[in-house]
Amino acid sequence: MSADKNSVTVRIAGEEHTIRASAEPSYTRKCAELVDERIHQIRLQAGLIEGHKAAILAALSIADECFQARQELASVRGDLSARAQELASRLQEAVPEGRS
């Protein structure tokens, strides 16, 4: 990422927004598409709901997804670390002393 700010116009919940960010415009568009889709899903599920309330529920839904992904990543890292330690122990047992 560069320090330069890129401007990109995106459509979220039927409104255009110009976003200035250090990220590549394609990444910003991808993020906006996720938010727009989540708001759309919530509005379909909840029926008529005010725009700001749908945006808040979308943000909470995305935050929940983020926290669950972080928890899953931590679990996978722990499993990998345990497996690596187990393999290292097996290798040490398999290699006779004095050889490395």
Backbone as a printed PyTorch tensor [residue, N CA C, xyz], in Angstrom:
tensor([[[  0.8250,  -1.1770,   0.0000],
         [  0.0000,   0.0000,   0.0000],
         [  0.8680,   1.2380,   0.0000]],

        [[  0.5000,   2.1530,  -0.7970],
         [  1.2550,   3.3930,  -0.8320],
         [  0.6210,   4.3960,   0.1200]],

        [[  1.3570,   5.4570,   0.4130],
         [  0.8600,   6.5040,   1.3000],
         [ -0.1280,   7.4090,   0.5560]],

        [[ -0.1190,   7.3480,  -0.7850],
         [ -1.0300,   8.1600,  -1.5770],
         [ -2.4550,   7.6730,  -1.3970]],

        [[ -3.3820,   8.6210,  -1.3960],
         [ -4.7940,   8.2860,  -1.2610],
         [ -5.4060,   8.1570,  -2.6480]],

        [[ -6.1690,   7.0910,  -2.8330],
         [ -6.9080,   6.8840,  -4.0630],
         [ -8.3670,   7.2210,  -3.8090]],

        [[ -9.0080,   7.8970,  -4.7580],
         [-10.4340,   8.1880,  -4.6570],
         [-11.1890,   7.2220,  -5.5480]],

        [[-12.2500,   6.6750,  -5.0090],
         [-13.0890,   5.7770,  -5.7870],
         [-14.5330,   6.0210,  -5.3740]],

        [[-15.4210,   6.0270,  -6.3470],
         [-16.8390,   6.2180,  -6.0740],
         [-17.5010,   4.8540,  -6.0640]],

        [[-18.2500,   4.5930,  -5.0040],
         [-18.9360,   3.3130,  -4.8420],
         [-20.4060,   3.5740,  -4.5550]],

        [[-21.2230,   2.5550,  -4.7860],
         [-22.6500,   2.6520,  -4.4900],
         [-22.9530,   1.6830,  -3.3610]],

        [[-23.4670,   2.2220,  -2.2580],
         [-23.8490,   1.4180,  -1.1020],
         [-25.2770,   1.8000,  -0.7280]],

        [[-26.1380,   0.8050,  -0.6780],
         [-27.5480,   1.0080,  -0.3090],
         [-28.2120,   2.0660,  -1.1930]],

        [[-27.8650,   2.0550,  -2.4710],
         [-28.4880,   2.9650,  -3.4250],
         [-27.9150,   4.3650,  -3.4430]],

        [[-26.9210,   4.6420,  -2.6250],
         [-26.3160,   5.9670,  -2.5900],
         [-24.8660,   5.8980,  -3.0300]],

        [[-24.4330,   6.9140,  -3.7660],
         [-23.0350,   6.9790,  -4.1830],
         [-22.2000,   7.6570,  -3.1050]],

        [[-21.0290,   7.0830,  -2.8690],
         [-20.0920,   7.6210,  -1.8850],
         [-18.7080,   7.6520,  -2.5170]],

        [[-17.9960,   8.7340,  -2.3260],
         [-16.6120,   8.8200,  -2.7810],
         [-15.7220,   8.5170,  -1.5830]],

        [[-14.9040,   7.4990,  -1.7370],
         [-14.0340,   7.0330,  -0.6710],
         [-12.5930,   7.3600,  -1.0380]],

        [[-11.8740,   7.9620,  -0.0970],
         [-10.4390,   8.1940,  -0.2680],
         [ -9.7190,   7.2510,   0.6800]],

        [[ -8.8760,   6.4020,   0.1050],
         [ -8.1890,   5.4110,   0.9360],
         [ -6.8250,   5.0910,   0.3390]],

        [[ -5.9610,   4.5390,   1.1770],
         [ -4.6360,   4.1230,   0.7180],
         [ -4.7060,   2.8360,  -0.0920]],

        [[ -5.7850,   2.0960,   0.0870],
         [ -5.9460,   0.8160,  -0.6050],
         [ -6.1670,   1.0250,  -2.1020]],

        [[ -5.9180,  -0.0320,  -2.8370],
         [ -6.1890,  -0.0100,  -4.2710],
         [ -7.6910,   0.1830,  -4.5000]],

        [[ -8.0870,   0.9060,  -5.5350],
         [ -9.5090,   1.1110,  -5.8080],
         [-10.2990,  -0.1990,  -5.9350]],

        [[ -9.7000,  -1.2170,  -6.5170],
         [-10.4170,  -2.4970,  -6.6700],
         [-10.7270,  -3.1050,  -5.3050]],

        [[ -9.8170,  -2.9390,  -4.3390],
         [-10.0460,  -3.4550,  -2.9910],
         [-11.1620,  -2.6640,  -2.3100]],

        [[-11.1400,  -1.3550,  -2.4480],
         [-12.1850,  -0.5120,  -1.8640],
         [-13.5400,  -0.8680,  -2.4530]],

        [[-13.5970,  -1.0970,  -3.7670],
         [-14.8500,  -1.5030,  -4.4100],
         [-15.3400,  -2.8460,  -3.8620]],

        [[-14.4020,  -3.7610,  -3.6740],
         [-14.7490,  -5.0830,  -3.1480],
         [-15.3330,  -4.9620,  -1.7400]],

        [[-14.7340,  -4.1240,  -0.9070],
         [-15.2550,  -3.8900,   0.4490],
         [-16.6500,  -3.2750,   0.3890]],

        [[-16.8210,  -2.2920,  -0.4770],
         [-18.1230,  -1.6300,  -0.6200],
         [-19.1790,  -2.6130,  -1.0990]],

        [[-18.8090,  -3.5150,  -2.0120],
         [-19.7550,  -4.5180,  -2.5030],
         [-20.2140,  -5.4400,  -1.3800]],

        [[-19.2900,  -5.8140,  -0.4900],
         [-19.6490,  -6.6490,   0.6490],
         [-20.6540,  -5.9260,   1.5470]],

        [[-20.3820,  -4.6720,   1.8610],
         [-21.2830,  -3.8950,   2.7160],
         [-22.6390,  -3.7280,   2.0430]],

        [[-22.6360,  -3.3900,   0.7700],
         [-23.8830,  -3.2040,   0.0400],
         [-24.7000,  -4.4950,   0.0240]],

        [[-24.0520,  -5.6100,  -0.2280],
         [-24.7490,  -6.8970,  -0.2700],
         [-25.3180,  -7.2470,   1.0950]],

        [[-24.5610,  -6.9980,   2.1660],
         [-25.0460,  -7.3190,   3.5090],
         [-26.2570,  -6.4580,   3.8590]],

        [[-26.2110,  -5.1760,   3.5170],
         [-27.3640,  -4.2970,   3.7570],
         [-28.5690,  -4.8010,   2.9780]],

        [[-28.3560,  -5.1930,   1.7400],
         [-29.4360,  -5.7190,   0.9020],
         [-30.0430,  -6.9710,   1.5360]],

        [[-29.2080,  -7.8960,   2.0090],
         [-29.6930,  -9.1170,   2.6510],
         [-30.5310,  -8.7920,   3.8860]],

        [[-30.0600,  -7.8720,   4.6910],
         [-30.7730,  -7.5000,   5.9190],
         [-32.1190,  -6.8730,   5.5810]],

        [[-32.1390,  -6.0260,   4.5800],
         [-33.4120,  -5.4020,   4.1900],
         [-34.3980,  -6.4410,   3.6620]],

        [[-33.8880,  -7.4640,   2.9540],
         [-34.7740,  -8.5240,   2.4800],
         [-35.3410,  -9.3200,   3.6490]],

        [[-34.5010,  -9.5980,   4.6380],
         [-34.9300, -10.3820,   5.7940],
         [-35.8550,  -9.5980,   6.7170]],

        [[-35.5550,  -8.3350,   6.9370],
         [-36.2870,  -7.5360,   7.9170],
         [-37.4620,  -6.7730,   7.3200]],

        [[-37.5450,  -6.7360,   6.0200],
         [-38.6050,  -5.9520,   5.3910],
         [-38.2290,  -4.4850,   5.3680]],

        [[-39.2150,  -3.6410,   5.5700],
         [-38.9500,  -2.2020,   5.5610],
         [-38.1940,  -1.8300,   6.8220]],

        [[-37.0110,  -1.3110,   6.6330],
         [-36.1670,  -0.9030,   7.7610],
         [-35.4150,   0.3550,   7.3440]],

        [[-35.2550,   1.2690,   8.2730],
         [-34.5550,   2.5170,   7.9690],
         [-33.1240,   2.2280,   7.5310]],

        [[-32.6220,   3.0610,   6.6390],
         [-31.2940,   2.8540,   6.0670],
         [-30.1810,   2.7730,   7.1000]],

        [[-30.1960,   3.6900,   8.0690],
         [-29.1240,   3.6790,   9.0640],
         [-29.2050,   2.4450,   9.9650]],

        [[-30.4160,   1.9520,  10.2210],
         [-30.5480,   0.7400,  11.0340],
         [-30.0380,  -0.4750,  10.2620]],

        [[-30.3320,  -0.5250,   8.9730],
         [-29.8170,  -1.6250,   8.1400],
         [-28.2970,  -1.5740,   8.0850]],

        [[-27.7320,  -0.3730,   8.0060],
         [-26.2740,  -0.2190,   7.9710],
         [-25.6470,  -0.6810,   9.2830]],

        [[-26.2900,  -0.3520,  10.4130],
         [-25.7760,  -0.7830,  11.7150],
         [-25.8300,  -2.2990,  11.8300]],

        [[-26.9480,  -2.9030,  11.4290],
         [-27.0640,  -4.3610,  11.4820],
         [-26.0560,  -5.0210,  10.5450]],

        [[-25.8090,  -4.4190,   9.3950],
         [-24.8090,  -4.9570,   8.4670],
         [-23.4200,  -4.8840,   9.0860]],

        [[-23.1130,  -3.7660,   9.7250],
         [-21.8020,  -3.6170,  10.3780],
         [-21.6350,  -4.6500,  11.4860]],

        [[-22.6760,  -4.8700,  12.2890],
         [-22.6100,  -5.8750,  13.3460],
         [-22.4340,  -7.2760,  12.7720]],

        [[-23.1100,  -7.5600,  11.6860],
         [-22.9990,  -8.8660,  11.0420],
         [-21.5810,  -9.0920,  10.5090]],

        [[-21.0130,  -8.0810,   9.8870],
         [-19.6550,  -8.1860,   9.3470],
         [-18.6430,  -8.2910,  10.4850]],

        [[-18.8560,  -7.5400,  11.5730],
         [-17.9620,  -7.6270,  12.7300],
         [-18.0060,  -9.0270,  13.3380]],

        [[-19.2010,  -9.6040,  13.4540],
         [-19.3410, -10.9560,  13.9770],
         [-18.5820, -11.9480,  13.1000]],

        [[-18.7390, -11.8060,  11.8010],
         [-18.0280, -12.6790,  10.8510],
         [-16.5110, -12.5340,  11.0170]],

        [[-16.0560, -11.3100,  11.2060],
         [-14.6280, -11.0350,  11.3880],
         [-14.1050, -11.7030,  12.6590]],

        [[-14.8370, -11.5480,  13.7690],
         [-14.4060, -12.1420,  15.0300],
         [-14.3970, -13.6680,  14.9630]],

        [[-15.3970, -14.2410,  14.2940],
         [-15.4270, -15.6930,  14.1430],
         [-14.2460, -16.1710,  13.3040]],

        [[-13.9150, -15.4330,  12.2540],
         [-12.7730, -15.7960,  11.4100],
         [-11.4670, -15.6930,  12.1940]],

        [[-11.3280, -14.6700,  13.0200],
         [-10.1280, -14.5240,  13.8540],
         [-10.0010, -15.6930,  14.8240]],

        [[-11.1310, -16.0840,  15.4260],
         [-11.1200, -17.2000,  16.3720],
         [-10.7430, -18.4950,  15.6580]],

        [[-11.2870, -18.7030,  14.4760],
         [-10.9570, -19.8930,  13.6990],
         [ -9.4840, -19.8880,  13.2930]],

        [[ -8.9670, -18.7480,  12.9030],
         [ -7.5620, -18.6310,  12.5340],
         [ -6.6590, -18.9440,  13.7250]],

        [[ -7.0050, -18.4340,  14.9030],
         [ -6.2160, -18.7150,  16.0990],
         [ -6.2340, -20.2070,  16.4050]],

        [[ -7.3720, -20.8370,  16.2240],
         [ -7.4880, -22.2780,  16.4700],
         [ -6.6260, -23.0650,  15.4820]],

        [[ -6.6750, -22.6920,  14.2130],
         [ -5.8770, -23.3690,  13.1870],
         [ -4.3860, -23.1730,  13.4740]],

        [[ -3.9940, -21.9670,  13.8560],
         [ -2.5850, -21.7110,  14.1850],
         [ -2.1340, -22.5720,  15.3620]],

        [[ -3.0020, -22.6930,  16.3800],
         [ -2.6800, -23.5320,  17.5320],
         [ -2.5140, -24.9840,  17.1310]],

        [[ -3.4250, -25.4820,  16.2840],
         [ -3.3320, -26.8630,  15.7990],
         [ -2.0510, -27.0820,  15.0090]],

        [[ -1.7160, -26.1360,  14.1340],
         [ -0.4970, -26.2590,  13.3340],
         [  0.7470, -26.2380,  14.2120]],

        [[  0.7380, -25.3870,  15.2200],
         [  1.8750, -25.3130,  16.1270],
         [  2.0460, -26.6320,  16.8760]],

        [[  0.9440, -27.1950,  17.3430],
         [  1.0070, -28.4770,  18.0650],
         [  1.5130, -29.5830,  17.1460]],

        [[  1.0490, -29.6010,  15.9180],
         [  1.5090, -30.6170,  14.9520],
         [  2.9890, -30.4550,  14.6410]],

        [[  3.4300, -29.2140,  14.4810],
         [  4.8420, -28.9610,  14.1930],
         [  5.7080, -29.4330,  15.3520]],

        [[  5.2760, -29.1640,  16.5790],
         [  6.0350, -29.6090,  17.7480],
         [  6.0740, -31.1330,  17.8240]],

        [[  4.9540, -31.7630,  17.5060],
         [  4.9060, -33.2270,  17.5160],
         [  5.8550, -33.8100,  16.4730]],

        [[  5.8530, -33.2400,  15.2810],
         [  6.7500, -33.7130,  14.2230],
         [  8.2110, -33.4840,  14.6020]],

        [[  8.5070, -32.3400,  15.2090],
         [  9.8800, -32.0580,  15.6400],
         [ 10.3260, -33.0830,  16.6790]],

        [[  9.4420, -33.4390,  17.6030],
         [  9.7700, -34.4540,  18.6120],
         [ 10.0280, -35.8050,  17.9660]],

        [[  9.1980, -36.1770,  17.0040],
         [  9.3770, -37.4570,  16.3040],
         [ 10.6950, -37.4960,  15.5470]],

        [[ 11.0390, -36.3730,  14.9270],
         [ 12.3080, -36.3120,  14.1960],
         [ 13.4890, -36.4470,  15.1460]],

        [[ 13.4210, -35.7870,  16.2920],
         [ 14.5090, -35.8870,  17.2690],
         [ 14.6550, -37.3170,  17.7730]],

        [[ 13.5460, -38.0190,  17.9490],
         [ 13.5890, -39.4130,  18.3970],
         [ 14.1290, -40.3270,  17.3020]],

        [[ 13.8280, -40.0050,  16.0480],
         [ 14.2060, -40.8660,  14.9310],
         [ 15.6820, -40.7080,  14.5440]],

        [[ 16.2370, -39.5290,  14.7870],
         [ 17.6410, -39.2860,  14.4350],
         [ 18.5070, -39.7040,  15.6270]],

        [[ 19.4310, -40.6420,  15.4110],
         [ 20.3040, -41.0640,  16.5080],
         [ 21.1020, -39.8790,  17.0390]],

        [[ 21.4430, -39.9340,  18.3590],
         [ 22.2280, -38.8570,  18.9620],
         [ 23.5750, -38.7370,  18.2830]],

        [[ 24.0620, -37.5440,  18.1970],
         [ 25.3450, -37.3100,  17.5610],
         [ 25.1870, -36.9770,  16.0800]],

        [[ 24.0040, -37.2030,  15.5060],
         [ 23.7420, -36.8440,  14.1070],
         [ 22.7180, -35.7270,  14.0880]],

        [[ 22.9530, -34.7600,  13.2310],
         [ 21.9580, -33.7080,  13.0900],
         [ 21.7850, -33.3490,  11.6570]]])
